[in-house]
Amino acid sequence: MEPPANPGDGPPVELELTVENVESALCQLYFDPDMERKNMAQKWLTQAQGSAQAWQFCWALLGPDKLPEVQFFGASTLHTKISRHWSDLPTDQHEGLRAQLLSHILRFSSGPKMVLTRLCVALASMALNLIPQAWPQPVADMVRAFQPQKPDSEGGAGAEASQDPHAHCLALLELLTVLPEEFQSGRLVQARRAQLREALAGEWAVVCPMLRQLLQSQDSSNQVKDKVLRCLSSWVGLDVPLGESHELVQDCFAALSNPELFDTAVETIVTAISQPDCQRYIDALVNLMPLVLGLHDQLKTAAQDGDMETSHGICRIAVAMGETHSRVLLEQVDHWQEYLALVNMILYCTGIPGHYPVSETTSSLTLTFWYTLQDDILSFEEEKQAVYLQVYRPVYFQLVDVLLHKSHYPSQEEYTSWSTDDKEQFRIYRVDISDTLMYVYEMLGAELLSNLYDRLGRQLMDPQQSAVWQDTEALLFGFQSIAETIDVNYSDVIPGLIGLIPRINISNVMLADTVMYTIGSLAEWLADHPVMLGGILPMVLQGLVKAELSVSSVSTLKRICRECRHDLAPYAQDILTVSQDVLLKEIHKSSQCMWLMQALGFLLSGLPVDEILGRLHSLITPHVQRLDTLAQHELNPTNKQSIVHILGMMSSLFTTLDINVQADSSEGAASPRLTPSQTTQNPVSSGPSSITQNPHKNCMPWNTGTVVENKIMCGVFDKSVRTLLHDFGPMVAQLSEMLGQIYSAFPQASALDLARQMVHIFAGDEHHISDIRGLIEVLTSATLTIFQQGPRDHPDIAESFMHLHAQILKRKPDMYLSDQLDIKALFYCGILSLKFPETPTVKAASLFFTELLPRCKDMPSLGEVLQGDGKLLTETILQAVGGGSPRSLTEYFSEVLLSLNRHCPALLSQWLRETLQTPGFPSAQVSTEQKHTFSQQLLREQTNKRRVKEIVKEFSLLCRGLQGSGYSDY
């Protein structure tokens, strides 16, 4: 299609609706490089389709001399008019429209395909408007219209129909295919949908024999047979009974031997037998079973030849049959051997040769089947269940062997050659296998663990065994999969397993990784059997010094330190020594260093109090010294990264370090709490204090730092404050000064959150109130600047700012007496925050107002602001409730309205009256009477929070036109 000579000469929006102008607009839409002009053309064409003239000009656009794109627009316009403006067409024109559509479908049967399809969709839409009263047998009429006829015969299209029977056959199949699809996508009320479904299901009696005839005919081309298969898939979506179509479905199996039809045949068969309704037609399912089983040889040949597409498709059919109908087929006791054969066929698919996903993609399709079969077996009553277990437990033991084999890594050389995407897919595949093994344990129980243990013991203890590392890794992987989620504390094989693990050579990285994860999965068992720690911890520390085992070894040590903290005192020095060594040598990446510090926090928390301080001092001193050195040098990217890393490690340590931790519950006594004199010298505070002792020196990096770096900095102090509580007092002044500098340089939510913690803990302390007040004034001033510039891109800052001021009003409201706080501006910030679409921000703003409103009576400055801006607050809430905000936020707005009604009911009554009298506010959907009712209901409730929520919710639904629509429950 050539572009017009001057694509910019398209029609403006006000041009007359003529064929020429439509064509010009289409050229502009397709070829004009100016997006604004394209959009203008698109808008005009949409208006054109909705116009009354479209019923006429669409036929001219379908002329044989028109470009395909123009013809396509004409056909699309027809569909738009029929589907959306059907009532505009007089009844006496229906017959003529139908004849014209059939005639054009015949004319376009040889293409272009996109035009033919849209015409077919248009006729399908017309049929759905007329069925069943005005067009009782549409399919029969369509079939008749496409039969080869003499030119003078009835129907009017015979001359054209005799030209290309093959093309007309394909056109008819296209029409029959889109008819159910148009029904499925149409916007229909439930009663009409049920009526149409029943009428179309009645037409299946005409469609089905024709499809069978075409599929069986030697004269049908592959193109026709492919279309027949797609047509069947489309009609299956109408829930046509399998009892009426199973012979046609059987015919589809013959197409599986044709490579050109294989993919479509698979889709059709899977769609047909996956319909839940099929379970009502047991005989049909039983008759299909031999055909599915008959594919086993083709499956094996494909697997041996590495034909992944064929094996994949046959597996889908077997799984669809076995998974959708497992319970029904299990209950057919006369055919139990056939279903067992199907289960074994699926087991073959699970264990299909090759490494997933590089040389096979089939095995992963089967995993959900094993869940379904197990659930169905275990759902039978006990006596019946025992019979099925006798048959299928051996299959599930075979399944375990197959899954462990499939989880094998390839050789190191081959694995290295895999792409990153293949490695990730294989990792996810192993996770799926792990989940399946865990699930299978429910059926096989302790015998499964014994089986795995015996095999592992033979591999590691018998010198005659020549097992490759993959065999050992797979067995440990199986143990780990089960122990990760199942309580194995009672298992008698775990002590033996713990004894075997140190015998494993962890020179292979992938095996070593699994060894680490397996130990980690047994951390809770080790907590109950601490005597076994001595044999297993050296192996974990051996892994800790290897960078390639970073994730697995660090996460395992963390789990052990968390679960076994009260039994690690004898090993604490070894753990701390190795950990400090790997941290100083920078063996691990930053995130693993954070995990390791969390592990050490757990470890130290379990030690006697008098030991914590000394060991903690030894642990953090080198890092604090490094931090001091870095802070004295001129800032550069390397220094900044190192500072962030060290602060992050300290933050992680404080997350898990609890200096007031309870002693082991078996001892029944708590460790003594540190006294104030002890905490004054507490090394926990030496990290933060070393940063704050000279804020002018140490703040220098943060005034030019990034938001992420400052966030980590705030995180360190936030965790310190939460851990030390009032013991953090000596650092409040320095931290307040530093925090103000950080926030002024780079405003961020984390600084506001830290300030909120400080207000919560220290605002009531006369020693610190002036520092806290100064900090709040600096933070508020900087945040007001953000609100003045437009806060929409900072919902997190708005949220944290609202939470901070809600905390101030709750904990120390007399801060609002300060001349340095612009209360009017704060009130307006709250109103702006209510307009955010983010739930947390609206929730925080609502909390701010529910804390502020009760104090307006006692604080004249607040009362004045409420008098002046309360109407704006009310108007904002009503606008949000009326449709300006997501409906899920309504409950927060109702809380503010309740608070207004509780603390200033007369003012609220006045504001409601003044705002709601505006026509169309807050929505054109509500009448004056409904608004009055809402006001009266709301003003009557000053205590019942639940009732206010109901009133506001109901009004919101009215405003949105949703009351009684069925959406009101969502």
N, C-alpha and C positions, 0 to 999 in steps of 0.2 A: 504494500500500500504506500503510494507516494504521498508526501506531505503537500498541502496546498501551496501555491506560489507565495502567498503571504499569510502565514498561519496566524498573524496578529489581527486579521480582519474578521474574527469571529463575532457572533452576535452579542450585543450587550443584553443585560437581563430583561430590558423592557421590550425587546423585539417581538414581532408577531410570530405566532406559532405556525410556521410553514415547513414543508419538507426541506426546502432549500436551507432555511435557517437551522433546522435540526442537523443537517449534514455539515453545515459550516461549524456549528458548535462541537460536533464530534471530532472534526479535524483539529479544532483548537484544543480539545481535551487530549487528543492523542499526540499532537505534534508541537504545540506551542511550548517553548522552553520556559516561559514565564509562569511560575507556579500560581501567581495571583490570577492570571488570565485562565489558567487551567481550572482553578477553583470556581471562577465566575462561570465558566462553561458548564462545569459539573452542577452548579446550583441551578442554572437555567434549564439544563436537561432534566433534572429531577422535577422541576416545576412543570416541564412539558409533559412528562409521563403522568403526572397527576391531573392534567387538564382533560376536559371533555373531548377536545379535538383529537386526543391521542387515539381514541377508538378508530378514527379514520386514517390519520397520517401513518400509523404503524404499518398498514398494508403496502403503502407506497415505498416505505423503507425496505420492504422485503422483495422488491423487484429484482429480476435476474441480472440487471445491469448495475446493481449497487455493489459497493465494496463489502467484503465479509463483515467488517466491523459495523457498518451501517445496518446490514441485515440482522446482525446480532442484537443491536439496540432495538430494532423493530420487534424482534421476537421477545426480547426482555420486557419491552413496553406492553406487549400483549399479555404476558404473564402478570405483570404488575396490575394492569387494569382488571384482569379476571380475578386475581386473588384478593385485591384490596378494594376495588370499586365495582364489584359485581352487581350490586343493587342499582347502579346507575344505568345499566343496560336494560331496555324494555324486553319483556318476555317474548314478544313476537320476533325478536332478532336472534334468539338463542339458536334456532335451527340453522339459520344462515351462517352464524359464527362457527358452529360445529363443522359445517360443510367446508367452509373456507380453511379452517385449521387442518382438517384431514387432507384437503387438496394440497396445502403448502407443505405438510409433512411428507407427502408422497413426492412432491417436487424437490425437496431438499434431502431426500433419502440418500442421495449419493454425496452429500456434503454441501457446504462445510459442516463438520460434525458439531461445532459449538452452536450453530444456528438450529440444526435439527434437534439437538437436546433441549434447547429453550422452547422450541415449538411444542415438543412432546410434553414438557413440564406445563406449558400453558393449557394444552388440551386436558392433561391430568387434573389440573386445578379446576377446569370447567366441569369435568365429570364429577368431581367432589362437591361442586355446588348444586349439581342436578340429581345426584343419586339420593334415594332410590325413586322418588316420585316422578320427576320429569325425565329421568334416563334410567330405567330399571335394569337394563342389561348392557352396560357400556362396553365390557370386554368383548362380548359376542359381537356387538356392532363394529368395534374396532377391528377384530379379526376378519369379519366379513368385508370390511372396506379395503383391506389389504390383500384380499384374494385376487389372483389374476382373473380379469374379466374382459369380456368383449367391449369395444368402445361404446356400443349402444345399450349396454346392459344397465341395470339399475345401480345407482351408486354414484354415477357421474365422474368417477376418477379412473374408469377402466382403461382409457387410452394410455394414460401415464403408467398405470399399474402393470401393464404388459411389457413395459420397456426393460425393467431390471428387477426380476423377481428376487434376486439375492439381496439387493440393496433394500427392497421393500420389506423383506423378511427381517433384516437387521433393524429397520426403522420401527417395525411393529414390536420387536423385542425391546427396543429402547423405550417405546411408549409404555409397554407393560411393566418395564423395570422401574420407570420413574413414578408410576401411579401409586404404588405403596409408599415410596419415598416421600412424595408430596403429601400424602396423608400423615406420615409420621412427623413431618416438619411443620405442618399447618397449625395455625392458632385456632383451636376449636374448643367449644364448651364441652363438658364431659358427656352430656347426653347425646349431642351430635356426633362426638367421636365414637361412642359405643354403637350408634346407629350405622355409621359409615363402616366401622370395622366388621359388623355383622354382614352388611351388604357386600363388601369386598370379599369376605371369606366365602360367601356364596358363589362368587365369580371364579373361585379357584377350580371349581369343577370344569370350567371351560379352559382355563390356563394350563392346568396340569397335564391333560392328555396331549395337548399341542406341544408342550415342552418335552414330554417323553418321546413323541414321534420325531421331533427334530434332533434330539440327542441320540436316538438309536439309528437314525437314517444314515446310510452310507453316503448319500448325496450331500449331507450337510457339511459345510466347510468348518475348519477349526474356528474361524471367526464367528460363525453362527453358534457353534457349540459353546464357545466361551461366553457369548451373550446369553445363551440359555442358562448357563450356570449362574451368571450374575443375576438373571431375572428370578431364579429360584431363591437365591439369597435374599433378594428384596421382599419377596412374598412371605418368606419364613418369618420376617420381622412382624408380620400381621398375626402371628401365632396360628397359622394354618395347621390343622391337626396332622401330626406325624402319621396317624392311621390312614390319612387320605393321600399322603405324599411319600410314604416310605419306599414304594417301588421306584419312584423318580430318584429318590436319594440313593437307592441301590444302583441305579443306572449311572450315577455320578462316579461310582468307584471305577468303572471301566475307563473313565477319562484320566485316571491317575497314571495309566500306562503311556499316555501321550505327553511328551515333555512340554509341548506348547500349551497344553491345558492344565498341567499339573498344579500350578500355584492357585489358579482360580477354582479348580475342583476341590483342593484342600480347604480353601476359605468357605466354599459352599457347604461341604460336608460338615465342617466344624460348626458353622452357623446353624445348620439344620439339627444336629444332634446335641447342641448345647442349650436348646430351648428347654427350660424346666418343665414345661407342659408335656414334653415327650414322655415323662414318667407315667403318664396315664395310659400310654400305648405300649404295654410291656411286650406283647407279641411282636410289634414292629421293631422294638429294640433288640429282642432276641434274634430276630431274623437278620438284623444288621451285624450282629456279633461275628458270624463266620467271615463276613467280608472284611471286617477290621482285622481279624486274626490272619486272614489270607494275605495281608500286606507284610507279614513278618519276614518272608524271604526277600522281598524287595527292599525292606528296611536293612537287613543284614548285608545284602549286596552293596547298597548305597554306603553303609558304614565302612565296609572293607575297601571300597573304591575312593573313600574320602569325599563322597558327594553329599556335602552338608545340607544343601537345599532340600534334597529328597528325604534324607533321614529326619530333618527338622519337620517337614510337612507331615510325614507319616506319624511321627511322634505326637504332633498336635492332635491328629485324629484319635489316636489311642487314648491320649490323656483326656480329651473331650468326652469320649465315651465312658471311660473309667471314673472320672472325677465327677461329672454332672449326675451320673446315675448310679453311683457306687452302692448306696443303700438298697435301691430297687433291684439291682443285679445281684447283690449279696443274698437277697431274700429268695431268689429263684433257685431253690435248692436242687431242682432237677437239672440245672445248667451250671452247677458250681464249678465243674471242671473247666468250662469255657471261660468263666470269669477269672478263675485262677490263672488260666493261660494268658488272659489279657493283662493281669497284674504282672506276670512274668515278662510279658512283652514290654510293659512300661519299665520294669526293672532293667531290662536290656537297654532301654533308652537311657536310663539313669547312668548306667555303666558303659555307655557307648565309647568305643576306643578314641583316644586322642586327648589332648590337653585343652580344656576350656580356657579362654575363648578363641585360641589360636587355630586349633585343628578340629574343633567341634563346638556347636552352639546349641545342641539338643538337650543335654542332660539337665540344664537348669529349668527346662519347661516342666519337668516331672515332679519337682520337690513339693509343690502344694498338693499333688495327688496323694502323697503319703500321709499328709496331715488329715485329709478328708477321709481316706480309708480307715485310718486308725480311730478317728472320732466316731465313725459309723459303727465300727466293730465294738468299741467300748460303750456305745449307747444302748446295745441290746441288753435284755435282762440277763442275769448272771448265768443261768443254765445255758442259754443260747450263745452267750458270749464265750463260754468255755469251749464250745465246739469250734467257733470261728478262730479262737486263739490257737487251738491245736493245729489248724491249717495254716494260719498266717504268721504266727511267731517265727517259724523257720525262715519265712520270706523276709521278715524284718531283720533277722540276724544277717541274712545275706545282704540286705540293704545296707547295714552298717559297714560290712566289708567293702561293698561297692563305693559307698560315700567316702570312706577313708582312702580307698585307692584313688578316687577322683580328686581328693584334696592334695594328693602328692604334688610337690613342686617338680618342675622339670630339672634337668641337670643345671648346675650353676652356669655353665657356658650358654646353654639354650635360654635360660631365664634372662641372662644379661642382654640377649639379642631382642627380647620382647620390647614393644613400645610401652611408653608410660601408661597409655590408655588400656592396653592389654593387661598390664600388671594391676591396674586399679580394678578392672573388671574381674580379674581372678581373685583379688582380695575380697570383693563384695560377694563373689560366688562362694568363697570359703566361709564367709559370715553366714550365708544362707544354709550351707551344709551344717555349720555349727548349730544353727537354730533347729534344723531338722533332727540332728543327733540328740539335742536336748529334749526335743519333743518325743522322740522314739523311746527315750529312757522311761517315759511314763508307762509304756507297754512292756518293755523288757526288764526294767528294774535292776536290782543289784547284780543279776546274772550278767548284764552287759558290762558293768565295771569289772567284774571278775574275769570276764572274757578278755577285755582289753589288758588287764594287769598280767594275766597269764602269758599273753603273747609278748608283751613288753619284757617280762622276766626272761622268757626264752631267748629273746634277741640279745639282751644285755649280759646274761649269765652263762649261756651255752656257747662254748668256743666253736662248736660245729656250725653255729648259725653265721651266715655271711650276709646279714641284713645291710642294705644300703641306708644311708642317713635318712632318706625320705620315709622309710618304713617306721623308724623310730619317731620321727617328727609327726607322722600321721596319727600314731597311737597316742602320743602326748596331746595332740590337737583334739582327739576324741575325748580324752580325760578332761581337758580344759573346757571344752564345749559344755560338758555336763556339769562340772564343778562350778562353773561361772554362775549358774542360775539355780541349781538344785542343791538342797541341803545334804551334803555328803558326810556330815559329822559322824553319822552312825556307821558308815561303811568300813568294813574290816580290811579293805585293800589299801586304804590311804596310807597307813603307816609303812606298808611295804613299798608303795610308790615313792614316798618321801625318802626311803632308804635306797631306792634304785636311782633316783635322779642324779646324785653326785657321781654315779658311774658313767654318766653320759659325757662323751667328748663334745665340747661345744665349740670346736674349731670352725664348724660350718655356721655361718651367720644366721641362716633361716632356721636351722635346728635350735641354735642358741636362743633366738628370739622366742620360739615356742616354749622352750624350757623356762625362760623367765616368766612368760605369761602364765604358764601352768603353776609355777610357784605362787604367783600373785593370786591366782584363783583359789588357792588353798590357804590364804592368809587367815580367814576366820577359823579354819580347822587348826592352824598353828597356834592361834590365840588360846584355844582350848587344850592344846598339847604342846606347851612351851618347851618341853624337854627336847623336842625335835628341832628347835631353832638352830642349835649349835651345828648341826650337820648341813643345814641348807643355806644359812646366811653367807658363809664364805663364797658359795657359788654366785650369789647375787652380787656381792662386792667384786668378785672376779669379772662379772659382766659390766659393772659400773665403770670400770676403767677403760672400756672399749667404746669408742665413738660410734661404731656401727650398731651397737646394742643400746644406744642412748634411750630411746623411747621405752623399750620393754623393761630394761633394767631399772630405770629411774621410777617408772610407774609401779613396778613390783615392790621396790624398796618403800615407796610411799604407802602402798597398801599394808605392808608388814608393819611399818612404823605406826600407822593409824590403828590397826587392829590389835597389835601386840605390844603397845607402848609400855605397859606396866611390867613386862617381862624382858625388856631389852637392856636393862642396866648392865648386865655382864658384858654386853656386846657394844655398849654405847661408844666406848673409846675407839674401837675398830671402825665403826660406822662413821663417826665424826672425822677420824683421820683420813680415811679413804675419800669421803665426801669433800672435805676441805681441799684435799690434794687435786681432785678432778675439777673443782671450781677454780682454783688458782691457775691450773694448767689450761683452763678454758677448753676442756675436752668436749663439753656438751653445748648445744645451741641454747640460746637465751631462754626459750620456753621450758626446756628440760631443766635448766638451772632453777627456774621458779618452782617447778615440781619438787626438785631436790630440797630446796629450802623449806617447802611445806612439809616434806617428810621429816626434816630435822626439827621443825617446830613440834610435830607430833612426838618425836623421840624425846626432846627435852621436857615436854609437858609431863611425861611419865616418870621422870627422875625425881628423887628427893629434892625439896626446895633448896637445901644448902648446896646441892651440886649444880643446880640450874645456872646460877649466876656465874660461877667460874667457867663452866663449859661454854656458856653463851658468850662470855667475854672473849674467850679464845676463838670462837667461831666468827664473830663479827668484826673484831679488831682489824684484821688485815683489809677488810673491805671498807671500813670507815677511814682508815689511813689512806687508802687509794682514793676515796672520795674527796678527802681534804686536799690531796695532791692535785687532783684534777681541777678542783674549784679554784686553785691558785693560778692555774695557767690560762692563757688566752683561749677563748672559746673557739673550737673548730669542730667539724662534723664527727671526727673520731672521738674527741673528748665527750661531746654530747651523748654519743651512743653508749660510751662506757658509763657515764653518770646515770643515764636511764636504766642501764642494765643493773647496776649496783642498787639503785633505789628500788627497782622492781624486785630484786632478790630480798631486800629487807621487808618490803611490803608482803611478799609471800611468806616469809618467816613469821611475821606478826599475825598473819591470817590464822595460823594453826597453833601458835604458841599460847598456851593458857597457863600463866604462872600461878593460878589459883585452882588448878585441876584437882578433882577428887582423887583420892587414892583408890586402889583396887577395892571394889565393893565387897570382896570377900573379907577384907581386913576390917571393914565397918567403920573406918575412921577417915576423916578428911585430912589432907595435908594442911599444915598451918598456913594461914594467909600471910603474905608478906606485910610486915609492918611499915608504916610511913618512913621510918628511918632506913629500912632496907631498900625501899623503892627509890629513895633519894639517890642511892648509889647503884640503882638497878641498871645493868647494861642494856636492858631492853630499850631504855630511854637514851642510851648513849648514841645510838644511830641517829635518831632525829635531832638530839641536842647538838651533835657535832655539826649538823647542817645549819641549825638555827643560832648557834652561839655567836656567830658573826654574820648576821643576815646581809649586811652590805656586801661582804665578800662573796657569800654563797648564793645570793640572789642573782648575781650577775649573769650566770648562764640562763636563768629562767626568764629574764626580761627579754631575751632574744630567742627563747626556745620555741618549740612547736606545741600545738595543742596536745598532741599525744604525750609528749614528754612531761608537760605540766600536769596532765591527768595522772600519770604514774607518780609524780611527786606528791600530788594531793592524796593519791591512794595510800602511799606510805604513811602519811600522817593520819589519815582517816582510820587506818587499821591500828595505828599506835594509840590514838585517842580511845577507840573502842576497847582495846585491850587494857590500857592502863587506867582509864576513867579519870578520877580525881588526881591520881598519881602523876598525870601529865601536866598538872598545874604549873610547875616551874617554867614550862616552855610556852605558855599561852601568849605572853607578850610578844616574844620573838616570832612565833608562828603567825600571830595576827598581822604583824607588820609584813612578813614575807608573803602571806596569802593575799593581802591587799595589793602588793606589787605584782604578783603572778597574775591575778585576775585583771588588773588594769592593763597589763601587757597583752594577755590572751584570755579573754572571758570564756569560761567553760563551766558546764554544769557540775563537774567534780569539785571545783572550788566552793561552789555554793552548798553542795552536799556536806562538805567538810565543815563549813561555817555553821550549818544547821546542827551538826553534832556538837560543835563547841558551844552553841547557844543552849542546847539541851543540857549539857553537863555543867557549864561554868556560868551561865547568865545569872544564877542566883547567888553567886559568890562575889562579895563586895570587893575582894582583892583583884578580881578579873573583869568587873563589869565595864570599866572605862575602856579597856583594850577591846572587849567584845563590841562595845558601842561604836568605837572608832572603826573597827573592821566592817560592821554592818553599814555604816555611813558610806565607806569607800565602795563596797560591793554594790550598794543600792544606786549610788551615783553613776557607776559604770554601766549598770544594767539599764537604767533609765535611758541612757544614751542609745543603747541597742534598741529599745522600744521606740524611741523617737525616729530612728533610722529605718525601722521596719523589722519586727521580730519573727516574721513568718518562717524564715529559714532556720530558726533556732528554737524549735519546740522543746528541746531538752533544757535549754537555759530558762525558758519561760516556766516550765514545770518546776525545776529546782528552785527558781526565784520565788514562786508562789508557796512552795513547801517551806522555804526558809522564813518567809514573813508570817506564814501560819504558825510556825514554831515560835517566832518572836511574840506574836499576839497571845499565844497560849502560855509561854514560859515567862516572858518579861514585857508585858504590854506597855509599861511606862516608857519604854524606848521610843514609843510613838509621840512622846511629849517633846522630843528633841526638835529644835528649829531646823536641824540639818536634814530631817526627813521630809520630803515633799509628799504628804499624805494624799493629796488630790491626785498627784501623778501615779502613786501606787494604786489608788482605787481604779484609775483608768487602765493601768497595766493589767489589773485583774479582769476588767471588762474585755480587753483585747484577748487575753488568754482564754476566756470562755468561748471565743469565736474559733479557736483552733479545732481542726478535725481530729487531732490525736487524743485518744481517750485519757492517757496519763496527765496531759496538760490540763484538760478540762476538769478532771478530777481534782487536781491540785488547786486550780483556781476556785473551784467550789468550796474546797476546804478553807482556803484563805478567807472567803466571804462569810462562811459559817463561824469562823473564829473572830472576824472583825465585827459583824453586826451586833452581837450581844454586848459589845463594849462601847457602842455609840452613845448610850445613855449616860455613862459615867465619864466619858472623855469628850468634852465639847468640840475639840478639833475634829474628831471622827464624826460627831453628830452633824457638824456643819457640812462636811464633805458629802455625807449621806443625803442631807436635805437638798444639796445642789445637784448631785449626780445619781441619786437613787432611781430617778425616772429613766435615765439612760441604761442603768443596770437592768431594770425591769423590761425595758424595750428590747434589750439585747437577748435576754433569756427567752422572751416570747417569740422573737424572730427565730432563734435557734430551735425552739420547740415546734414552731410552725413549719419547719422544713429547711431551715438554714443550716442545721447540723445533722449528722447521722442520728438515726432513731435510737441507736444503742446508748447515746449520751443523755437521754431524757431523764434518767433517774438522778443524775448529778444536778441538773437544772432544778429538779423538783426539791432537792435539799436546800438550795439557795432560796427558792420561793417560800418554803416552809419557814426558814430562818427569818426572812423579811416579814412574814405574817406574824411570827411569834414576837418579834422585837419592835416592829413599827407598823401595826396593822392599818392604822388610819392612813398613813402615807401610801402603803401598798394599794389600798382601795382607790385612792385618788389616782395613782400612777396607772393602775389597770384600766380605770375608766377613761383616762386621757389617751392612752396608747391604743386601746382596742376600738375606740370610736373611729379611728382612721379606716376608711373603706379599703378592703382588700388586705388589711394587715391583721394577723401575720400571714394570712393565706386567703385567696379568693374562694377557697373551698368551704369556708365556714361562714355561717350567717350571723347577723347581729344578735339574734336570739341565742344561738349556740355560744357566742362569745360571752354574753351576759350570764348564761347558765354556768359556764366555766368559772367566771369571776366569783359568782355567788358560792359555788361549791368550794372553791379554793379558800376563800376568806373565812368559811365556816370551820376550817381545820387548822388548829394551831399546835396540835400535839401528835396527831396520828400520822406518822411518817409513811406508813404503808398506804393509807388512804390517799394522801397527797400524791404519791407516785402513781396510783391508779388514775386519779383525776387528770394529771398532767399527761400521762400516757394516752388516755382516751382522747384528750384534746389534740394531741400530736397526730394521732391517727386520723381524726376528722380533718385537720389541716392538710394532710397529705392525701386525702381521698381514699384512705385504706380501711376505714372502719367497715367491718362486715365483709371485707373482700377475701378473707381467708389468710391474708398476710398479717393480720393483727397479732397472731400468736408467735410470730418470728422475731 
